[in-house]
Amino acid sequence: MAQVTIRIGGYSHPVACQDGQEEHLQGMAAEVDQRIATLKAMGLQLGETRMLVLAALQLADEASDLREELAALKASPAVASESNDSAIPADPALASRLVAVAERIEAIAGELAAP
């Protein structure tokens, strides 16, 4: 178990983490420290605990928004193709039209390449 001292809001905090996670932990601490610096720049004169609570609430709000976005993406009508990472529409008629367009493009490309 590694021991890291992080600085947030001008205060040092010793924190334990798994070996190899020190840099990741430092990055997360820097994000929280940046949030607190932004709050201070707005003129807020609050104690350390209050600043940490506000920074944590900001991060939790962003995490919540990202979870909602991810859920919406997972529920979207596009299905990831296993053969490649492109999205294929779930609508069979649209998929059929896209295949026809792709075939036509390949035919045109073949005609252009022919001598």
C-alpha positions as CSV (number, residue, x, y, z in Angstrom):
1,M,0.0,0.0,0.0
2,A,1.5,3.3,-1.1
3,Q,1.3,6.5,1.0
4,V,0.8,9.8,-0.9
5,T,0.6,13.3,0.5
6,I,-1.8,15.4,-1.5
7,R,-2.4,19.2,-1.3
8,I,-6.0,20.5,-1.5
9,G,-6.9,24.0,-0.7
10,G,-3.5,24.8,0.7
11,Y,-3.7,21.9,3.2
12,S,-1.7,18.6,3.1
13,H,-3.4,15.3,3.5
14,P,-1.7,12.0,3.8
15,V,-3.6,9.3,1.9
16,A,-3.0,5.6,1.3
17,C,-3.6,4.1,-2.1
18,Q,-2.8,0.9,-4.0
19,D,0.7,0.7,-5.4
20,G,0.9,2.2,-8.9
21,Q,-2.1,4.5,-8.3
22,E,-0.1,7.4,-6.8
23,E,-0.2,9.4,-10.0
24,H,-3.9,8.8,-10.5
25,L,-4.6,9.9,-6.9
26,Q,-2.5,13.1,-7.4
27,G,-4.5,13.9,-10.5
28,M,-7.8,13.5,-8.7
29,A,-6.5,15.7,-5.9
30,A,-5.4,18.3,-8.4
31,E,-8.9,18.3,-9.8
32,V,-10.4,18.9,-6.4
33,D,-7.8,21.6,-5.6
34,Q,-8.7,23.3,-8.9
35,R,-12.4,23.3,-7.9
36,I,-11.5,24.9,-4.6
37,A,-9.3,27.5,-6.2
38,T,-12.2,28.4,-8.5
39,L,-14.6,28.8,-5.6
40,K,-12.0,31.0,-3.8
41,A,-11.6,33.1,-7.0
42,M,-15.3,33.7,-6.9
43,G,-14.8,35.4,-3.6
44,L,-16.1,32.7,-1.3
45,Q,-14.6,32.9,2.2
46,L,-15.5,29.5,3.7
47,G,-13.7,27.0,5.9
48,E,-11.8,24.0,4.5
49,T,-14.7,21.6,5.2
50,R,-17.3,23.8,3.5
51,M,-15.0,24.3,0.4
52,L,-14.4,20.5,0.2
53,V,-18.2,19.9,0.4
54,L,-18.9,22.3,-2.4
55,A,-16.1,20.9,-4.6
56,A,-17.4,17.4,-3.9
57,L,-20.9,18.4,-4.8
58,Q,-19.7,19.9,-8.1
59,L,-17.9,16.7,-8.9
60,A,-20.9,14.5,-7.9
61,D,-23.1,16.7,-10.1
62,E,-20.8,16.1,-13.1
63,A,-20.6,12.4,-12.4
64,S,-24.4,12.3,-12.3
65,D,-24.7,14.1,-15.6
66,L,-22.2,11.7,-17.1
67,R,-24.1,8.6,-15.8
68,E,-27.3,10.0,-17.3
69,E,-25.5,10.6,-20.7
70,L,-24.1,7.1,-20.6
71,A,-27.5,5.6,-19.9
72,A,-29.0,7.6,-22.7
73,L,-26.3,6.4,-25.1
74,K,-26.8,2.8,-24.0
75,A,-30.5,3.2,-24.6
76,S,-30.2,4.8,-28.0
77,P,-31.4,3.0,-31.1
78,A,-27.9,2.4,-32.4
79,V,-26.3,-1.0,-31.7
80,A,-22.5,-1.3,-31.7
81,S,-21.2,-3.6,-34.4
82,E,-19.1,-6.5,-33.1
83,S,-16.9,-6.6,-36.3
84,N,-16.0,-2.9,-35.9
85,D,-16.7,-0.1,-33.5
86,S,-19.1,1.8,-35.8
87,A,-22.8,2.1,-34.9
88,I,-25.4,0.4,-37.0
89,P,-29.0,1.7,-36.9
90,A,-31.4,-0.8,-35.3
91,D,-34.1,0.2,-38.0
92,P,-33.9,-2.6,-40.6
93,A,-35.1,-0.4,-43.4
94,L,-32.5,2.3,-42.7
95,A,-29.8,-0.4,-42.5
96,S,-30.9,-1.8,-45.8
97,R,-30.7,1.7,-47.4
98,L,-27.3,2.3,-46.0
99,V,-26.1,-1.1,-47.4
100,A,-27.5,-0.1,-50.8
101,V,-25.8,3.3,-50.7
102,A,-22.5,1.6,-49.6
103,E,-22.7,-0.8,-52.5
104,R,-23.4,2.0,-55.0
105,I,-20.4,3.9,-53.7
106,E,-18.2,0.9,-54.1
107,A,-19.5,0.4,-57.7
108,I,-18.8,4.0,-58.6
109,A,-15.3,3.7,-57.0
110,G,-14.7,0.6,-59.1
111,E,-15.8,2.4,-62.3
112,L,-13.5,5.3,-61.6
113,A,-10.6,2.9,-60.9
114,A,-11.1,0.9,-64.1
115,P,-8.9,2.0,-67.1
